[in-house]
Amino acid sequence: MVTSIYPDPDALRQPDRNRNVTNNGCSGFSTADLRVTIASYDGRAAVRWCVSIGAVLVAGAMTAGVVAGIAAPNSKSQFADTKDAQAVDVELVIAVDVSYSMDMDELAVQREGYAQAIISKEFLQALKYGPNSKVAVTYFEWSAVSDQRIIIPWRVIEGPESADAVANEIMKTPVRRGSRTSISGAISFALPLFEQNPYRGLRRVIDISGDGPNNNGPPVAGVREAALAKGVTINGLPIMVKEPSYSTMDIDNLDLYYEDCVIGGPGSFVVTIKDREKFKEAIRTKLILEVSGRTPEHRTVPVAEKEPRIDCLIGEKIWQDRWGR
């Protein structure tokens, strides 16, 4: 099961009852509605809902645990325990694209979006519902297969004070850019971080954002499968706020690419950004969903078991076509 979430400007109105999630329409929160696509087991879109971000999503979907087909997280970690490991609800690796295809404004808004999301009242409220009421977070920027830079080493967020400290660290680091786009390199870099931290979460999640397909390093699908084999969930934030350009090697269906080639694992989902004005809202929603930790009650079908709707080597082929290497 895969969940795709993106802003829905044409959201329909429904009565107040059960406003957080509906099957045949959307809530009345006109400025913050997101359309949710829960894919069927062959990976194709099957059911659409609309949710409102913020307190309604947190208090409704998480407390009641009634989002159809979604179950509350297990209270016991599936990962090997280590002596003196501090228990947290999720070990979250935030992996942020800083390749040259991202303009400086996008980079600044992206960074501000994560910083503001972490200190938002909705995110802090979401923390309260986990068994441990805390999460461990690390934040790094990536571009080429050999270019990753940790901006925030592992930190625990358990309330406003620790959230403020992490947000301030994110914002004080100068914005930079790098060449190429290696999603596979970012995932490979993220995996050892879970083993190196002093925390033990109920879940391990890589939150990866980017505005283009993999065009450097190993093919992304194989690296993704290696991560899933370790019990890691990968969620995606494809950024589609600009018209695709040959000069920056963009593709039209980046959201489908992320769904079929990048994300995976229990409860994995995609939040697609197609409107620059929704950038920060989408980031906040994504972090809230990751902290809430809803996972499918039924078996998640590995992407390898279905036919991708888009070539997972499209980025490499575009690069080869343009540069011949």
Number of C-alpha atoms within 10 A of each C-alpha: 27 29 22 24 25 22 23 18 13 11 21 15 13 15 10 9 9 12 20 26 24 18 11 11 18 27 24 19 19 15 14 20 23 27 22 25 20 21 18 15 18 16 22 17 16 12 13 19 21 28 27 23 22 21 16 17 21 27 16 18 22 22 13 10 17 14 17 14 13 17 17 19 20 14 13 12 17 13 15 7 13 11 6 9 12 15 21 22 28 25 28 28 25 22 26 24 28 29 24 16 22 20 11 14 9 17 19 15 15 21 20 18 19 26 23 22 24 25 22 18 15 21 27 22 18 26 22 16 18 20 15 17 19 23 24 24 19 22 21 21 23 29 27 22 22 13 18 21 14 13 17 18 15 21 20 17 22 17 19 14 10 15 21 17 15 24 20 14 13 20 16 9 11 8 13 12 17 17 15 23 29 29 32 24 23 28 24 18 18 24 18 10 15 20 13 9 17 15 22 25 25 21 25 25 27 26 25 26 25 25 26 29 28 30 24 21 17 17 20 24 19 13 18 23 20 14 20 16 11 12 17 24 23 26 29 24 27 25 23 21 16 12 10 16 11 10 8 15 20 19 19 12 15 21 27 19 24 28 27 24 25 27 29 29 28 25 23 27 29 28 26 26 23 19 15 15 11 18 22 20 22 27 24 24 24 25 20 25 20 25 27 26 26 21 20 21 15 12 11 18 17 19 23 12 10 13 11 17 14 15 13 20 17 17 22 20 16 17 17 12 10 12 8 8 8
